[in-house]
């Protein structure tokens, strides 16, 4: 579960937040329910689909809340606009694992977007040293949030639900 939360947290940081050290800001996503399919090679959790109810306020809050956390764990975090979307490069360290990542972000943030990330991890527990993986996040807008959902709600596989406005709870679950 902690591995899923670390993966979710780092992916959402990249996909939804420009971070404090970025040159360009990512656009705010269209309000409503987004389905996000995460496919990771070289991971014990190769595929995960979640749904996220969002609005402009939540996306901006996430950027503001994630930026300080990213500043604490990332020595480098840059996002630059390109002709086809955005490119992100980061160097972060969590729980003794240092990760270097490169991501290409394409799409319109109104109906669909894709984040393709290649990363290299070193350090940490035995077996984590020198591990490479590729992660693709495919997000598509499904329409309005469900009646029982409020902006910030995210539903993980198995029905685990949390609200991204509770970022402090997510931070508490990250390994030190």
BELLIN-V263575 format. One record per residue. N is the residue number from 1. RES is the residue in one small letter. SS is DSSP state (hx for helix, st for strand, lp for the rest). PHI is phi in radians with two decimals (* if undefined). PSI is psi in whole degrees, -180 to 180 (* if undefined). Layout:
N;RES;SS;PHI;PSI, N;RES;SS;PHI;PSI
This chain:
1;x;lp;*;-42, 2;x;hx;-1.08;-40, 3;x;hx;-1.04;-43, 4;x;hx;-1.09;-42, 5;x;hx;-1.19;-39, 6;x;hx;-1.10;-46, 7;x;hx;-1.10;-46, 8;x;hx;-1.08;-48, 9;x;hx;-1.05;-46, 10;x;hx;-1.20;-37, 11;x;hx;-1.19;-43, 12;x;hx;-1.16;-36, 13;x;hx;-0.99;-46, 14;x;hx;-1.23;-47, 15;x;hx;-1.31;-28, 16;x;hx;-1.99;-12, 17;x;lp;-2.25;141, 18;x;lp;-1.51;-17, 19;x;lp;1.31;168, 20;x;lp;-1.35;-28, 21;x;lp;-1.71;12, 22;x;lp;-1.41;154, 23;x;lp;-1.50;-32, 24;x;lp;-2.25;152, 25;x;lp;-1.73;142, 26;x;lp;-1.29;150, 27;x;lp;-1.17;157, 28;x;lp;-1.34;138, 29;x;lp;-1.28;155, 30;x;lp;-1.05;138, 31;x;lp;-1.12;144, 32;x;st;2.35;-160, 33;x;st;-1.70;124, 34;x;st;-1.95;133, 35;x;st;-1.69;130, 36;x;st;-2.15;116, 37;x;st;-1.81;123, 38;x;st;-1.97;119, 39;x;st;-2.07;123, 40;x;st;-2.20;125, 41;x;lp;-1.46;151, 42;x;lp;1.19;29, 43;x;lp;-2.24;146, 44;x;lp;-1.14;-19, 45;x;lp;-2.00;83, 46;x;lp;-1.21;-28, 47;x;st;-2.55;141, 48;x;st;-2.62;134, 49;x;st;-2.08;133, 50;x;st;-2.38;165, 51;x;st;-2.13;141, 52;x;st;-2.31;121, 53;x;st;-1.56;125, 54;x;st;-2.46;165, 55;x;lp;-2.56;177, 56;x;hx;-1.03;-40, 57;x;hx;-1.10;-44, 58;x;hx;-1.11;-46, 59;x;hx;-1.06;-42, 60;x;hx;-1.17;-41, 61;x;hx;-1.08;-42, 62;x;hx;-1.07;-42, 63;x;hx;-1.06;-45, 64;x;hx;-1.18;-37, 65;x;hx;-1.36;-36, 66;x;hx;-1.33;-33, 67;x;hx;-0.95;-49, 68;x;hx;-1.09;-38, 69;x;hx;-1.15;-43, 70;x;hx;-1.10;-39, 71;x;hx;-1.07;-33, 72;x;hx;-1.28;-36, 73;x;hx;-1.84;-11, 74;x;st;-2.04;124, 75;x;st;-1.34;-26, 76;x;st;-2.47;135, 77;x;st;-2.70;105, 78;x;st;-2.21;139, 79;x;st;-2.26;128, 80;x;st;-2.23;140, 81;x;st;-1.31;139, 82;x;lp;-2.16;180, 83;x;lp;-1.13;-28, 84;x;lp;-1.90;0, 85;x;lp;2.76;-118, 86;x;st;-2.49;156, 87;x;st;-2.24;138, 88;x;st;-2.22;139, 89;x;st;-2.27;134, 90;x;st;-2.53;155, 91;x;st;-2.31;112, 92;x;st;-2.29;160, 93;x;st;-2.45;124, 94;x;st;-2.36;130, 95;x;lp;0.94;39, 96;x;lp;1.40;3, 97;x;st;-1.85;120, 98;x;st;-1.67;131, 99;x;st;-2.23;131, 100;x;st;-1.91;128, 101;x;st;-2.28;148, 102;x;st;-2.29;129, 103;x;st;-2.28;145, 104;x;st;-2.04;126, 105;x;st;-2.03;123, 106;x;st;-2.28;159, 107;x;st;2.16;-178, 108;x;lp;-1.94;-5, 109;x;lp;1.08;8, 110;x;lp;-1.94;-34, 111;x;lp;-2.22;-33, 112;x;st;-2.93;150, 113;x;st;-2.64;159, 114;x;st;-2.30;139, 115;x;st;-2.14;114, 116;x;st;-1.87;118, 117;x;st;-2.12;133, 118;x;st;-1.98;137, 119;x;st;-2.49;157, 120;x;st;-2.27;123, 121;x;st;-1.93;143, 122;x;st;-2.41;148, 123;x;st;1.57;-169, 124;x;lp;1.37;-154, 125;x;lp;-1.14;158, 126;x;lp;-0.95;136, 127;x;lp;1.67;-16, 128;x;lp;-1.53;-19, 129;x;lp;-1.11;131, 130;x;lp;1.20;26, 131;x;st;-1.55;132, 132;x;st;-1.92;146, 133;x;st;-2.65;163, 134;x;st;-2.15;131, 135;x;st;-2.18;134, 136;x;st;-2.13;124, 137;x;st;-1.88;120, 138;x;st;-1.95;118, 139;x;st;-2.01;137, 140;x;st;-2.40;143, 141;x;st;-1.39;128, 142;x;st;-1.73;-20, 143;x;st;2.30;-154, 144;x;lp;-1.19;153, 145;x;lp;-1.11;155, 146;x;lp;-1.19;153, 147;x;lp;-0.95;-33, 148;x;lp;-1.49;-1, 149;x;lp;-1.73;151, 150;x;lp;-2.20;156, 151;x;lp;-0.93;133, 152;x;lp;1.82;-20, 153;x;st;-1.15;135, 154;x;st;-2.28;133, 155;x;st;-1.96;118, 156;x;lp;-1.57;170, 157;x;hx;-0.97;145, 158;x;hx;1.43;2, 159;x;hx;1.54;0, 160;x;lp;-1.02;123, 161;x;st;-2.14;139, 162;x;st;-2.57;166, 163;x;st;-1.95;129, 164;x;hx;-1.12;-15, 165;x;hx;-1.24;-13, 166;x;hx;-1.63;43, 167;x;hx;-0.98;-32, 168;x;hx;-1.07;-35, 169;x;hx;-1.17;-39, 170;x;hx;-1.12;-44, 171;x;hx;-1.02;-40, 172;x;hx;-1.14;-26, 173;x;hx;-1.47;-15, 174;x;lp;-1.24;140, 175;x;lp;-1.19;148, 176;x;lp;-1.45;*
